[in-house]
Amino acid sequence: MIECALRPMEQYGKTLPGYNPATRLGRYIGCDFNFKTFGVKHWVIGVYIDIDHPKYLSEGLTEEEIIKQCIEYLNQPPPRKKYQKKKPVPLYGNLEEMPSRYAFKEDEEGAYIEILLLTNQKKNKKFWGQGGISRTPKKRGRPKKIKLGEENG
């Protein structure tokens, strides 16, 4: 596992810098993605991951290996508190192993990865916005019977 952290971002990011001084660790992406469980079981979040990726690339790891090990680190739940009954859950939900898009970048703050991840939490207070519903689940039950002489209109 590679230790990494999510970089805080403002609400409108680079579009309106300084508009809202509050920061969170990512944002829900509202675009329609083409996979079966989008909007039903999985939602897409956009995050920046602080990680010294040139160091790991020079050690011989591939980009995919770096991302998988970092996501594995982010999926770890926090340590259990004393006398805690509930099993701790990961802070950002269960993140999928391989993202849909990623880019390795650097700026004045250091090296980071710009990445779109899948999570199973529809709403998380650590991210801006909330996951929308893009697909509706299939209707359950028997179809309605149509009597003779009635027309659909």
C-alpha positions in Angstrom: 0.0 0.0 0.0 1.1 3.5 -0.8 0.2 6.2 1.7 -1.6 9.1 0.1 -4.2 11.8 1.0 -7.0 13.6 -0.8 -6.2 17.3 -1.5 -8.7 19.8 -0.3 -10.5 21.8 -3.0 -12.8 24.8 -3.0 -16.4 24.6 -4.1 -16.0 26.0 -7.6 -12.2 25.1 -7.8 -10.3 27.0 -10.5 -13.5 28.4 -12.1 -14.2 30.9 -9.3 -11.2 30.8 -6.9 -11.8 32.4 -3.5 -15.6 32.5 -4.0 -16.2 30.1 -1.1 -13.3 29.8 1.3 -14.6 26.5 2.7 -12.9 23.3 1.4 -13.8 19.7 1.0 -11.9 16.7 -0.4 -13.7 16.3 -3.7 -16.9 16.7 -5.6 -19.7 14.5 -7.0 -19.7 14.5 -10.8 -23.2 14.8 -12.3 -22.4 13.7 -15.9 -24.1 10.5 -17.2 -21.6 7.7 -17.3 -22.2 4.6 -19.3 -22.2 1.6 -16.9 -25.1 -0.4 -15.4 -24.9 0.6 -11.8 -24.3 4.3 -12.2 -26.9 6.3 -10.2 -28.2 3.2 -8.6 -25.3 1.6 -6.6 -22.3 3.6 -7.7 -21.6 7.3 -8.0 -18.6 9.2 -9.5 -16.5 11.6 -7.5 -13.7 13.8 -8.8 -10.7 14.1 -6.5 -7.1 15.2 -6.4 -4.8 12.7 -4.6 -1.6 14.1 -3.1 1.2 11.6 -3.9 4.8 11.8 -4.9 4.3 9.8 -8.1 7.6 10.5 -9.8 9.4 8.7 -6.9 7.2 5.6 -7.3 7.5 5.6 -11.1 11.4 5.7 -10.8 11.2 2.7 -8.5 9.6 0.7 -11.3 5.9 0.7 -10.4 3.4 1.3 -13.3 0.8 4.0 -13.1 -2.0 1.5 -12.6 -0.1 -0.2 -9.7 0.4 3.2 -8.0 -3.3 4.0 -8.3 -4.5 0.6 -7.1 -2.2 0.7 -4.0 -3.3 4.3 -3.2 -7.0 3.4 -3.5 -6.4 0.3 -1.3 -4.9 2.7 1.3 -7.9 5.1 1.0 -10.4 2.2 1.4 -9.0 1.3 4.9 -11.5 2.1 7.7 -10.2 4.2 10.6 -9.1 2.3 13.6 -11.8 1.1 16.0 -12.4 3.3 19.0 -12.4 1.8 22.5 -15.8 0.3 23.3 -17.1 1.0 19.8 -20.0 -1.4 18.9 -20.3 -0.6 15.2 -17.7 -1.8 12.7 -15.9 1.2 11.3 -16.5 2.0 7.6 -14.2 3.7 5.2 -14.3 7.5 5.3 -15.1 7.9 1.5 -17.2 4.8 1.0 -15.9 1.7 -0.8 -13.9 3.1 -3.8 -13.6 0.9 -6.9 -10.1 -0.4 -7.7 -9.7 1.0 -11.2 -10.9 4.5 -12.0 -12.6 5.6 -15.2 -10.1 8.5 -15.9 -6.9 9.7 -14.3 -4.0 12.1 -15.0 -0.7 12.5 -13.3 0.0 16.3 -12.7 2.3 18.7 -10.9 1.8 22.2 -9.7 3.4 24.6 -7.1 1.9 22.5 -4.2 3.6 19.3 -5.5 2.7 16.2 -7.4 -0.8 14.9 -7.5 -3.2 12.7 -9.4 -6.4 14.1 -10.9 -8.8 11.2 -10.9 -12.5 10.1 -11.2 -13.4 7.4 -8.7 -16.5 5.2 -8.1 -18.0 5.2 -4.6 -21.0 3.4 -3.1 -22.1 6.4 -1.0 -24.7 8.7 -2.6 -24.0 11.5 -0.2 -20.9 12.1 1.9 -20.2 15.3 3.8 -16.5 15.2 2.8 -17.4 15.9 -0.9 -19.2 18.8 -2.6 -22.8 18.0 -3.8 -24.4 14.6 -3.9 -24.9 11.8 -6.3 -27.8 12.1 -8.6 -30.1 9.5 -10.1 -29.6 8.9 -13.7 -31.1 5.5 -14.2 -34.3 4.2 -12.8 -34.4 0.6 -11.6 -36.7 -1.7 -13.5 -40.3 -1.8 -12.4 -41.1 -4.9 -10.3 -44.2 -7.1 -10.4 -46.5 -8.3 -13.0 -47.5 -6.1 -15.9 -51.0 -4.6 -15.8 -53.7 -6.6 -17.7 -55.5 -4.7 -20.4 -59.3 -5.6 -20.7 -60.8 -6.2 -24.1 -62.2 -3.0 -25.7 -59.9 -0.7 -23.8 -57.3 1.3 -25.7 -54.0 2.7 -24.5 -54.1 6.4 -25.0 
